[in-house]
């Protein structure tokens, strides 16, 4: 036997709280996801390859290559970045960003400067409560071995 009580009509206030909480969670997610990408850019500018790669999950395809590129940049170049999120697609468990990435690298030994740019697809997933990069491509603009002549 089911126990029932008087039914109350749903008011508009019934939906305001869940919608408000949902929008707060989405804003936190968006901030956290973008913060993870900013962490990479800021760490590269600070010359810290370890801080840049810490935003990546080790399961990320080409993790070791990206780590080596970041280390090569940190070892030999001064880096400035400018990033702009061009697109964001969210699912329940992942976020995919299209990032317009402008990278300027200055060789510390020759003082030569090179400007590179590219659209990077960054896929992120919440792992152990933190947003981690699980895919990052193409990443050739971060290759320290490419010199003026590589197409960016």
Secondary structure, DSSP 4 states (H G I P E B T S, - for coil): -----PPPPPPHHHHHHHHHHHHHHHHHHHHHHHHHHHHHHHHHHTT-HHHHHTTB-TTSTTHHHHHHHHHHHHHHEEEEEEEEEEEEEE-SSEEEEEEEEEEEEEETTT--EEEEEEEEEEEEEEETTEEEEEEEE--GGG-TT--TTS--
